[in-house]
Amino acid sequence: MNFVGKIKKFAREVSAEMKKVSWPSKEQLKESTGVVIVVCLLFAAFTFIVDEIVIELIKLLF
């Protein structure tokens, strides 16, 4: 099978698999996006707080 034939086969297989995908509704997508944003903000706040504590501990040691 030549290069062009392999590309065509790949495109057909991708198309077949994409038809099997269960896409989320707009509401599910909005909800999931909200969860991701909240978790990212919480993680950022946690990282900031831990960083500030470590900075203060280092200042005390040195």
Buried (B, 14 or more C-beta within 10 A) or exposed (E): EEEEEEEEEEEEEEEEEEEEEEEEEEEEEEEEEEEEEEEEEEEEEEEEEEEEEEEEEEEEEE
